[in-house]
C-alpha cells in the first residue's frame, strides 16, 4: 500500500476524514502521538489541530481517541477528570502500562510500517 494519506485535501472535512481514517487503524495496545497522527494523515505539523478535533468528538464516538498521547508518551488528559480517567482505564484494559502520567512509547508506540506487509 503506498501512502494513501500523504496529500490530504485542503478542505476541513477532508482533513478530518484523513485524520479519522488513520486513527481508526491504530490497533489495541498501541498508542500514537498527536504529531505522529498528523504526519501519518498527511497533515504535516498539525499536532495541536489534531488535539482540538479529537476534543470535539461526540461522547459516543467509536474512534480510539484514547490511544492518542502527547510527545514522549505523556498523557495530556488530566488524571481525576472524567475523560482522563476513561483514557487511562481504556489503555490499561488494552494492556498498555501507564506510569507517572506516561506510557512507554518504545513498547507501546504504533509503527504502522512494521504492521503492513
C-alpha positions in Angstrom: 0.0 0.0 0.0 1.5 3.3 -1.0 1.0 6.5 1.1 -2.8 7.0 0.7 -2.9 10.0 3.1 0.3 11.7 2.1 -1.6 14.5 0.3 -4.7 15.2 2.3 -7.1 17.6 0.6 -7.3 21.1 2.0 -11.0 21.2 3.0 -11.6 20.9 6.7 -13.8 17.8 6.1 -11.1 16.1 4.0 -8.6 16.8 6.7 -10.9 15.3 9.4 -11.6 12.3 7.2 -7.8 11.7 6.7 -7.3 12.0 10.5 -10.1 9.7 11.4 -9.1 7.1 8.8 -5.5 6.9 10.3 -6.7 7.0 13.9 -9.1 4.1 13.1 -6.1 1.9 12.2 -4.2 2.2 15.5 -4.5 -1.2 17.0 -5.5 -2.1 20.6 -2.5 -1.9 22.9 -0.7 0.7 20.8 -0.5 4.4 21.1 0.3 7.2 18.7 1.3 10.8 19.4 -0.7 13.8 18.2 2.2 14.8 16.0 2.7 11.3 14.6 -1.0 11.1 13.8 -1.0 14.4 12.0 2.0 13.3 9.9 0.6 9.9 9.1 -2.6 11.6 7.9 -0.7 13.9 5.6 -1.4 17.0 7.7 2.2 18.0 8.4 2.9 19.5 11.8 -0.7 19.8 12.9 -0.5 18.2 16.3 -2.5 21.0 18.1 -5.2 20.8 15.4 -5.4 17.1 15.9 -5.9 17.7 19.7 -8.7 20.2 19.1 -10.5 17.9 16.6 -10.3 14.9 19.0 -11.5 17.1 21.9 -14.7 17.8 19.9 -15.6 14.1 19.2 -19.0 13.1 20.4 -19.1 11.1 23.7 -20.3 8.0 21.8 -17.5 8.1 19.2 -16.2 4.7 18.3 -12.8 6.1 17.3 -10.0 5.0 19.5 -9.2 8.6 20.8 -7.8 7.1 24.0 -4.8 5.8 22.0 -3.5 9.3 21.2 -0.9 10.7 23.6 1.4 13.7 23.8 5.0 13.8 22.8 7.2 11.2 24.6 4.1 9.2 25.7 2.8 11.9 28.0 -1.0 11.6 28.8 -2.4 15.1 28.1 -5.8 14.5 29.7 -5.5 15.3 33.4 -5.9 12.5 35.9 -9.0 12.7 38.1 -11.1 14.1 35.3 -13.8 12.0 33.6 -12.0 11.9 30.2 -8.6 11.4 31.8 -9.8 8.6 33.9 -11.5 7.0 31.0 -8.4 7.2 28.8 -6.3 5.6 31.5 -8.9 2.8 32.1 -9.2 2.1 28.4 -5.4 2.0 27.9 -4.9 -0.3 30.8 -7.7 -2.6 29.6 -5.7 -3.0 26.4 -2.5 -3.9 28.3 -0.9 -0.5 28.0 1.1 0.3 31.1 0.5 3.8 32.5 3.1 5.1 35.0 3.8 8.6 36.1 1.3 10.0 33.7 3.1 8.4 30.7 3.1 5.3 28.5 6.2 3.7 27.2 6.5 4.7 23.5 9.3 2.2 22.9 7.0 -0.6 24.0 3.5 0.6 23.1 4.1 3.1 20.2 2.4 2.3 16.9 4.8 1.8 14.0 2.5 1.2 11.0 5.3 0.2 8.7 6.0 -2.8 10.9 2.4 -3.9 10.7 2.0 -3.6 6.9 3.2 -6.4 4.7 
